[in-house]
Amino acid sequence: MKTLSRRSVVAGGLGVLLVAGALVGATAFTTPASAQQVEVWKSPTCGCCEGWVKHMQSSGFSLKVHTIDDVDPVKAANGVPDNLMSCHTAVVDGYVIEGHVPAGDVRRLLSERPRAKGLSAPGMPQSAPGMDNPGQPYDVILFGAPDGNKVYARH
């Protein structure tokens, strides 16, 4: 029978704690897109909104869709500035997503977690997901940040 020294017991225990901590850290601070539910409000007559919903679903997000006649009160309640409005409004993990923001930009937002209200693809950019008419460059705007609105991505 082998006796264990105090040093080997302490070293072994620290190793177990480091491995456990790494595993907990890896799962506690990263959440896959599939675990992020996007709640979206859209008009019943807007086909491009449905296209964006399908884009987000095919990118691994889970969506809860509310089809309503007037989306403007949702925009107002979530602090979307008039100049950044689009056709539908979504919320994911405390952030507002206004309009046809690509899933990759939403994933980046959730990963970086900037201090801001959310992202907007203002208007209805023809090249954006759900619109699917290539050729028109557009910007995604980070809004509600302490240092003001700024371009978050160019497409």
PyMOL commands that place a pseudoatom at each C-alpha (Angstrom):
pseudoatom trace, name=CA, resn=MET, resi=1, chain=A, elem=C, hetatm=0, pos=[0.000, 0.000, 0.000]
pseudoatom trace, name=CA, resn=LYS, resi=2, chain=A, elem=C, hetatm=0, pos=[1.380, 3.369, -1.059]
pseudoatom trace, name=CA, resn=THR, resi=3, chain=A, elem=C, hetatm=0, pos=[1.095, 6.306, 1.327]
pseudoatom trace, name=CA, resn=LEU, resi=4, chain=A, elem=C, hetatm=0, pos=[0.335, 9.716, -0.041]
pseudoatom trace, name=CA, resn=SER, resi=5, chain=A, elem=C, hetatm=0, pos=[2.289, 12.735, 1.036]
pseudoatom trace, name=CA, resn=ARG, resi=6, chain=A, elem=C, hetatm=0, pos=[0.546, 15.898, 2.023]
pseudoatom trace, name=CA, resn=ARG, resi=7, chain=A, elem=C, hetatm=0, pos=[2.110, 17.617, -0.986]
pseudoatom trace, name=CA, resn=SER, resi=8, chain=A, elem=C, hetatm=0, pos=[0.723, 15.063, -3.480]
pseudoatom trace, name=CA, resn=VAL, resi=9, chain=A, elem=C, hetatm=0, pos=[-2.767, 15.289, -1.961]
pseudoatom trace, name=CA, resn=VAL, resi=10, chain=A, elem=C, hetatm=0, pos=[-2.765, 19.098, -2.153]
pseudoatom trace, name=CA, resn=ALA, resi=11, chain=A, elem=C, hetatm=0, pos=[-1.363, 19.099, -5.702]
pseudoatom trace, name=CA, resn=GLY, resi=12, chain=A, elem=C, hetatm=0, pos=[-3.915, 16.523, -6.818]
pseudoatom trace, name=CA, resn=GLY, resi=13, chain=A, elem=C, hetatm=0, pos=[-6.742, 18.493, -5.239]
pseudoatom trace, name=CA, resn=LEU, resi=14, chain=A, elem=C, hetatm=0, pos=[-5.613, 21.689, -6.944]
pseudoatom trace, name=CA, resn=GLY, resi=15, chain=A, elem=C, hetatm=0, pos=[-5.513, 19.891, -10.282]
pseudoatom trace, name=CA, resn=VAL, resi=16, chain=A, elem=C, hetatm=0, pos=[-9.076, 18.681, -9.841]
pseudoatom trace, name=CA, resn=LEU, resi=17, chain=A, elem=C, hetatm=0, pos=[-10.209, 22.187, -8.869]
pseudoatom trace, name=CA, resn=LEU, resi=18, chain=A, elem=C, hetatm=0, pos=[-8.498, 23.746, -11.890]
pseudoatom trace, name=CA, resn=VAL, resi=19, chain=A, elem=C, hetatm=0, pos=[-10.101, 21.249, -14.280]
pseudoatom trace, name=CA, resn=ALA, resi=20, chain=A, elem=C, hetatm=0, pos=[-13.528, 21.683, -12.646]
pseudoatom trace, name=CA, resn=GLY, resi=21, chain=A, elem=C, hetatm=0, pos=[-13.158, 25.459, -12.752]
pseudoatom trace, name=CA, resn=ALA, resi=22, chain=A, elem=C, hetatm=0, pos=[-12.259, 25.376, -16.429]
pseudoatom trace, name=CA, resn=LEU, resi=23, chain=A, elem=C, hetatm=0, pos=[-15.283, 23.206, -17.194]
pseudoatom trace, name=CA, resn=VAL, resi=24, chain=A, elem=C, hetatm=0, pos=[-17.629, 25.409, -15.197]
pseudoatom trace, name=CA, resn=GLY, resi=25, chain=A, elem=C, hetatm=0, pos=[-16.161, 28.544, -16.779]
pseudoatom trace, name=CA, resn=ALA, resi=26, chain=A, elem=C, hetatm=0, pos=[-16.524, 27.123, -20.254]
pseudoatom trace, name=CA, resn=THR, resi=27, chain=A, elem=C, hetatm=0, pos=[-20.207, 26.423, -19.756]
pseudoatom trace, name=CA, resn=ALA, resi=28, chain=A, elem=C, hetatm=0, pos=[-21.183, 29.291, -17.487]
pseudoatom trace, name=CA, resn=PHE, resi=29, chain=A, elem=C, hetatm=0, pos=[-20.007, 32.120, -19.711]
pseudoatom trace, name=CA, resn=THR, resi=30, chain=A, elem=C, hetatm=0, pos=[-20.712, 30.843, -23.207]
pseudoatom trace, name=CA, resn=THR, resi=31, chain=A, elem=C, hetatm=0, pos=[-24.202, 30.115, -24.373]
pseudoatom trace, name=CA, resn=PRO, resi=32, chain=A, elem=C, hetatm=0, pos=[-24.794, 28.657, -27.806]
pseudoatom trace, name=CA, resn=ALA, resi=33, chain=A, elem=C, hetatm=0, pos=[-27.166, 30.476, -30.133]
pseudoatom trace, name=CA, resn=SER, resi=34, chain=A, elem=C, hetatm=0, pos=[-29.601, 27.582, -29.866]
pseudoatom trace, name=CA, resn=ALA, resi=35, chain=A, elem=C, hetatm=0, pos=[-30.029, 28.345, -26.168]
pseudoatom trace, name=CA, resn=GLN, resi=36, chain=A, elem=C, hetatm=0, pos=[-30.724, 32.024, -26.869]
pseudoatom trace, name=CA, resn=GLN, resi=37, chain=A, elem=C, hetatm=0, pos=[-34.387, 32.679, -27.478]
pseudoatom trace, name=CA, resn=VAL, resi=38, chain=A, elem=C, hetatm=0, pos=[-35.130, 35.625, -29.723]
pseudoatom trace, name=CA, resn=GLU, resi=39, chain=A, elem=C, hetatm=0, pos=[-38.542, 37.158, -29.148]
pseudoatom trace, name=CA, resn=VAL, resi=40, chain=A, elem=C, hetatm=0, pos=[-39.745, 39.024, -32.233]
pseudoatom trace, name=CA, resn=TRP, resi=41, chain=A, elem=C, hetatm=0, pos=[-42.739, 41.247, -32.966]
pseudoatom trace, name=CA, resn=LYS, resi=42, chain=A, elem=C, hetatm=0, pos=[-43.792, 41.592, -36.600]
pseudoatom trace, name=CA, resn=SER, resi=43, chain=A, elem=C, hetatm=0, pos=[-46.703, 42.590, -38.782]
pseudoatom trace, name=CA, resn=PRO, resi=44, chain=A, elem=C, hetatm=0, pos=[-48.934, 39.856, -40.239]
pseudoatom trace, name=CA, resn=THR, resi=45, chain=A, elem=C, hetatm=0, pos=[-48.497, 41.329, -43.740]
pseudoatom trace, name=CA, resn=CYS, resi=46, chain=A, elem=C, hetatm=0, pos=[-44.695, 41.593, -43.873]
pseudoatom trace, name=CA, resn=GLY, resi=47, chain=A, elem=C, hetatm=0, pos=[-43.109, 38.736, -45.803]
pseudoatom trace, name=CA, resn=CYS, resi=48, chain=A, elem=C, hetatm=0, pos=[-39.554, 40.007, -45.344]
pseudoatom trace, name=CA, resn=CYS, resi=49, chain=A, elem=C, hetatm=0, pos=[-39.960, 39.724, -41.561]
pseudoatom trace, name=CA, resn=GLU, resi=50, chain=A, elem=C, hetatm=0, pos=[-40.801, 36.055, -42.012]
pseudoatom trace, name=CA, resn=GLY, resi=51, chain=A, elem=C, hetatm=0, pos=[-37.654, 35.734, -44.135]
pseudoatom trace, name=CA, resn=TRP, resi=52, chain=A, elem=C, hetatm=0, pos=[-35.573, 37.183, -41.281]
pseudoatom trace, name=CA, resn=VAL, resi=53, chain=A, elem=C, hetatm=0, pos=[-37.210, 34.785, -38.797]
pseudoatom trace, name=CA, resn=LYS, resi=54, chain=A, elem=C, hetatm=0, pos=[-36.223, 31.853, -41.044]
pseudoatom trace, name=CA, resn=HIS, resi=55, chain=A, elem=C, hetatm=0, pos=[-32.673, 33.251, -41.360]
pseudoatom trace, name=CA, resn=MET, resi=56, chain=A, elem=C, hetatm=0, pos=[-32.326, 33.407, -37.571]
pseudoatom trace, name=CA, resn=GLN, resi=57, chain=A, elem=C, hetatm=0, pos=[-33.770, 29.901, -37.121]
pseudoatom trace, name=CA, resn=SER, resi=58, chain=A, elem=C, hetatm=0, pos=[-31.457, 28.443, -39.755]
pseudoatom trace, name=CA, resn=SER, resi=59, chain=A, elem=C, hetatm=0, pos=[-28.568, 30.116, -37.905]
pseudoatom trace, name=CA, resn=GLY, resi=60, chain=A, elem=C, hetatm=0, pos=[-29.405, 28.201, -34.728]
pseudoatom trace, name=CA, resn=PHE, resi=61, chain=A, elem=C, hetatm=0, pos=[-31.508, 30.672, -32.784]
pseudoatom trace, name=CA, resn=SER, resi=62, chain=A, elem=C, hetatm=0, pos=[-34.804, 29.726, -31.167]
pseudoatom trace, name=CA, resn=LEU, resi=63, chain=A, elem=C, hetatm=0, pos=[-37.554, 32.234, -31.969]
pseudoatom trace, name=CA, resn=LYS, resi=64, chain=A, elem=C, hetatm=0, pos=[-40.800, 33.165, -30.290]
pseudoatom trace, name=CA, resn=VAL, resi=65, chain=A, elem=C, hetatm=0, pos=[-42.804, 35.175, -32.818]
pseudoatom trace, name=CA, resn=HIS, resi=66, chain=A, elem=C, hetatm=0, pos=[-45.601, 37.605, -31.989]
pseudoatom trace, name=CA, resn=THR, resi=67, chain=A, elem=C, hetatm=0, pos=[-47.630, 38.669, -35.024]
pseudoatom trace, name=CA, resn=ILE, resi=68, chain=A, elem=C, hetatm=0, pos=[-49.329, 41.969, -34.204]
pseudoatom trace, name=CA, resn=ASP, resi=69, chain=A, elem=C, hetatm=0, pos=[-50.993, 44.746, -36.191]
pseudoatom trace, name=CA, resn=ASP, resi=70, chain=A, elem=C, hetatm=0, pos=[-48.991, 47.646, -34.729]
pseudoatom trace, name=CA, resn=VAL, resi=71, chain=A, elem=C, hetatm=0, pos=[-45.308, 47.148, -33.917]
pseudoatom trace, name=CA, resn=ASP, resi=72, chain=A, elem=C, hetatm=0, pos=[-44.682, 50.821, -33.060]
pseudoatom trace, name=CA, resn=PRO, resi=73, chain=A, elem=C, hetatm=0, pos=[-45.569, 50.478, -29.338]
pseudoatom trace, name=CA, resn=VAL, resi=74, chain=A, elem=C, hetatm=0, pos=[-43.022, 47.639, -29.054]
pseudoatom trace, name=CA, resn=LYS, resi=75, chain=A, elem=C, hetatm=0, pos=[-40.360, 49.842, -30.638]
pseudoatom trace, name=CA, resn=ALA, resi=76, chain=A, elem=C, hetatm=0, pos=[-41.210, 52.713, -28.265]
pseudoatom trace, name=CA, resn=ALA, resi=77, chain=A, elem=C, hetatm=0, pos=[-41.194, 50.448, -25.204]
pseudoatom trace, name=CA, resn=ASN, resi=78, chain=A, elem=C, hetatm=0, pos=[-37.741, 49.179, -26.174]
pseudoatom trace, name=CA, resn=GLY, resi=79, chain=A, elem=C, hetatm=0, pos=[-36.246, 52.605, -26.865]
pseudoatom trace, name=CA, resn=VAL, resi=80, chain=A, elem=C, hetatm=0, pos=[-35.659, 52.265, -30.605]
pseudoatom trace, name=CA, resn=PRO, resi=81, chain=A, elem=C, hetatm=0, pos=[-34.854, 55.752, -31.983]
pseudoatom trace, name=CA, resn=ASP, resi=82, chain=A, elem=C, hetatm=0, pos=[-37.071, 56.928, -34.853]
pseudoatom trace, name=CA, resn=ASN, resi=83, chain=A, elem=C, hetatm=0, pos=[-34.125, 57.193, -37.260]
pseudoatom trace, name=CA, resn=LEU, resi=84, chain=A, elem=C, hetatm=0, pos=[-33.126, 53.559, -36.623]
pseudoatom trace, name=CA, resn=MET, resi=85, chain=A, elem=C, hetatm=0, pos=[-36.547, 51.943, -36.992]
pseudoatom trace, name=CA, resn=SER, resi=86, chain=A, elem=C, hetatm=0, pos=[-37.249, 49.084, -39.366]
pseudoatom trace, name=CA, resn=CYS, resi=87, chain=A, elem=C, hetatm=0, pos=[-40.148, 46.708, -39.932]
pseudoatom trace, name=CA, resn=HIS, resi=88, chain=A, elem=C, hetatm=0, pos=[-39.812, 44.298, -36.974]
pseudoatom trace, name=CA, resn=THR, resi=89, chain=A, elem=C, hetatm=0, pos=[-38.363, 44.411, -33.469]
pseudoatom trace, name=CA, resn=ALA, resi=90, chain=A, elem=C, hetatm=0, pos=[-36.778, 41.603, -31.491]
pseudoatom trace, name=CA, resn=VAL, resi=91, chain=A, elem=C, hetatm=0, pos=[-35.263, 41.129, -28.053]
pseudoatom trace, name=CA, resn=VAL, resi=92, chain=A, elem=C, hetatm=0, pos=[-32.582, 38.619, -27.116]
pseudoatom trace, name=CA, resn=ASP, resi=93, chain=A, elem=C, hetatm=0, pos=[-30.835, 38.356, -23.759]
pseudoatom trace, name=CA, resn=GLY, resi=94, chain=A, elem=C, hetatm=0, pos=[-31.630, 41.967, -22.840]
pseudoatom trace, name=CA, resn=TYR, resi=95, chain=A, elem=C, hetatm=0, pos=[-30.634, 43.457, -26.210]
pseudoatom trace, name=CA, resn=VAL, resi=96, chain=A, elem=C, hetatm=0, pos=[-32.973, 44.965, -28.806]
pseudoatom trace, name=CA, resn=ILE, resi=97, chain=A, elem=C, hetatm=0, pos=[-32.530, 43.829, -32.411]
pseudoatom trace, name=CA, resn=GLU, resi=98, chain=A, elem=C, hetatm=0, pos=[-34.264, 46.192, -34.819]
pseudoatom trace, name=CA, resn=GLY, resi=99, chain=A, elem=C, hetatm=0, pos=[-34.845, 45.051, -38.361]
pseudoatom trace, name=CA, resn=HIS, resi=100, chain=A, elem=C, hetatm=0, pos=[-32.846, 42.784, -40.624]
pseudoatom trace, name=CA, resn=VAL, resi=101, chain=A, elem=C, hetatm=0, pos=[-29.683, 42.413, -38.538]
pseudoatom trace, name=CA, resn=PRO, resi=102, chain=A, elem=C, hetatm=0, pos=[-27.688, 39.350, -39.668]
pseudoatom trace, name=CA, resn=ALA, resi=103, chain=A, elem=C, hetatm=0, pos=[-27.451, 36.422, -37.241]
pseudoatom trace, name=CA, resn=GLY, resi=104, chain=A, elem=C, hetatm=0, pos=[-23.651, 36.731, -37.187]
pseudoatom trace, name=CA, resn=ASP, resi=105, chain=A, elem=C, hetatm=0, pos=[-23.907, 40.284, -35.848]
pseudoatom trace, name=CA, resn=VAL, resi=106, chain=A, elem=C, hetatm=0, pos=[-26.361, 39.127, -33.159]
pseudoatom trace, name=CA, resn=ARG, resi=107, chain=A, elem=C, hetatm=0, pos=[-23.972, 36.329, -32.187]
pseudoatom trace, name=CA, resn=ARG, resi=108, chain=A, elem=C, hetatm=0, pos=[-21.099, 38.832, -31.987]
pseudoatom trace, name=CA, resn=LEU, resi=109, chain=A, elem=C, hetatm=0, pos=[-23.215, 41.178, -29.835]
pseudoatom trace, name=CA, resn=LEU, resi=110, chain=A, elem=C, hetatm=0, pos=[-24.044, 38.356, -27.415]
pseudoatom trace, name=CA, resn=SER, resi=111, chain=A, elem=C, hetatm=0, pos=[-20.395, 37.343, -27.261]
pseudoatom trace, name=CA, resn=GLU, resi=112, chain=A, elem=C, hetatm=0, pos=[-18.937, 40.840, -26.776]
pseudoatom trace, name=CA, resn=ARG, resi=113, chain=A, elem=C, hetatm=0, pos=[-21.751, 42.116, -24.511]
pseudoatom trace, name=CA, resn=PRO, resi=114, chain=A, elem=C, hetatm=0, pos=[-21.174, 45.859, -25.102]
pseudoatom trace, name=CA, resn=ARG, resi=115, chain=A, elem=C, hetatm=0, pos=[-22.948, 48.387, -22.925]
pseudoatom trace, name=CA, resn=ALA, resi=116, chain=A, elem=C, hetatm=0, pos=[-25.674, 49.361, -25.354]
pseudoatom trace, name=CA, resn=LYS, resi=117, chain=A, elem=C, hetatm=0, pos=[-29.375, 48.984, -25.972]
pseudoatom trace, name=CA, resn=GLY, resi=118, chain=A, elem=C, hetatm=0, pos=[-28.980, 46.937, -29.133]
pseudoatom trace, name=CA, resn=LEU, resi=119, chain=A, elem=C, hetatm=0, pos=[-28.434, 46.703, -32.888]
pseudoatom trace, name=CA, resn=SER, resi=120, chain=A, elem=C, hetatm=0, pos=[-30.378, 48.100, -35.828]
pseudoatom trace, name=CA, resn=ALA, resi=121, chain=A, elem=C, hetatm=0, pos=[-30.325, 47.636, -39.584]
pseudoatom trace, name=CA, resn=PRO, resi=122, chain=A, elem=C, hetatm=0, pos=[-32.282, 50.862, -40.203]
pseudoatom trace, name=CA, resn=GLY, resi=123, chain=A, elem=C, hetatm=0, pos=[-34.954, 50.930, -42.871]
pseudoatom trace, name=CA, resn=MET, resi=124, chain=A, elem=C, hetatm=0, pos=[-35.181, 47.853, -45.014]
pseudoatom trace, name=CA, resn=PRO, resi=125, chain=A, elem=C, hetatm=0, pos=[-31.760, 47.262, -46.637]
pseudoatom trace, name=CA, resn=GLN, resi=126, chain=A, elem=C, hetatm=0, pos=[-32.284, 45.217, -49.783]
pseudoatom trace, name=CA, resn=SER, resi=127, chain=A, elem=C, hetatm=0, pos=[-29.195, 43.025, -49.207]
pseudoatom trace, name=CA, resn=ALA, resi=128, chain=A, elem=C, hetatm=0, pos=[-30.042, 42.146, -45.602]
pseudoatom trace, name=CA, resn=PRO, resi=129, chain=A, elem=C, hetatm=0, pos=[-31.242, 38.696, -44.458]
pseudoatom trace, name=CA, resn=GLY, resi=130, chain=A, elem=C, hetatm=0, pos=[-34.917, 38.319, -45.250]
pseudoatom trace, name=CA, resn=MET, resi=131, chain=A, elem=C, hetatm=0, pos=[-34.753, 40.894, -48.020]
pseudoatom trace, name=CA, resn=ASP, resi=132, chain=A, elem=C, hetatm=0, pos=[-32.250, 38.847, -50.045]
pseudoatom trace, name=CA, resn=ASN, resi=133, chain=A, elem=C, hetatm=0, pos=[-31.649, 41.223, -52.960]
pseudoatom trace, name=CA, resn=PRO, resi=134, chain=A, elem=C, hetatm=0, pos=[-27.833, 41.421, -53.174]
pseudoatom trace, name=CA, resn=GLY, resi=135, chain=A, elem=C, hetatm=0, pos=[-25.925, 44.507, -54.187]
pseudoatom trace, name=CA, resn=GLN, resi=136, chain=A, elem=C, hetatm=0, pos=[-26.935, 47.217, -51.711]
pseudoatom trace, name=CA, resn=PRO, resi=137, chain=A, elem=C, hetatm=0, pos=[-24.340, 47.820, -48.990]
pseudoatom trace, name=CA, resn=TYR, resi=138, chain=A, elem=C, hetatm=0, pos=[-25.743, 48.625, -45.566]
pseudoatom trace, name=CA, resn=ASP, resi=139, chain=A, elem=C, hetatm=0, pos=[-24.615, 49.255, -41.993]
pseudoatom trace, name=CA, resn=VAL, resi=140, chain=A, elem=C, hetatm=0, pos=[-25.696, 47.707, -38.720]
pseudoatom trace, name=CA, resn=ILE, resi=141, chain=A, elem=C, hetatm=0, pos=[-25.746, 50.319, -35.960]
pseudoatom trace, name=CA, resn=LEU, resi=142, chain=A, elem=C, hetatm=0, pos=[-24.992, 49.743, -32.282]
pseudoatom trace, name=CA, resn=PHE, resi=143, chain=A, elem=C, hetatm=0, pos=[-27.352, 52.102, -30.449]
pseudoatom trace, name=CA, resn=GLY, resi=144, chain=A, elem=C, hetatm=0, pos=[-27.926, 53.255, -26.905]
pseudoatom trace, name=CA, resn=ALA, resi=145, chain=A, elem=C, hetatm=0, pos=[-24.250, 53.029, -25.930]
pseudoatom trace, name=CA, resn=PRO, resi=146, chain=A, elem=C, hetatm=0, pos=[-22.847, 55.512, -23.379]
pseudoatom trace, name=CA, resn=ASP, resi=147, chain=A, elem=C, hetatm=0, pos=[-20.627, 57.059, -26.074]
pseudoatom trace, name=CA, resn=GLY, resi=148, chain=A, elem=C, hetatm=0, pos=[-23.446, 57.251, -28.637]
pseudoatom trace, name=CA, resn=ASN, resi=149, chain=A, elem=C, hetatm=0, pos=[-24.520, 55.267, -31.664]
pseudoatom trace, name=CA, resn=LYS, resi=150, chain=A, elem=C, hetatm=0, pos=[-21.872, 53.847, -33.988]
pseudoatom trace, name=CA, resn=VAL, resi=151, chain=A, elem=C, hetatm=0, pos=[-21.463, 51.525, -36.955]
pseudoatom trace, name=CA, resn=TYR, resi=152, chain=A, elem=C, hetatm=0, pos=[-21.122, 47.984, -35.596]
pseudoatom trace, name=CA, resn=ALA, resi=153, chain=A, elem=C, hetatm=0, pos=[-20.801, 46.159, -38.928]
pseudoatom trace, name=CA, resn=ARG, resi=154, chain=A, elem=C, hetatm=0, pos=[-20.747, 46.942, -42.641]
pseudoatom trace, name=CA, resn=HIS, resi=155, chain=A, elem=C, hetatm=0, pos=[-22.276, 44.537, -45.127]
for i in range(1, 155): cmd.bond("trace and resi %d" % i, "trace and resi %d" % (i + 1))
show_as sticks, trace
zoom trace
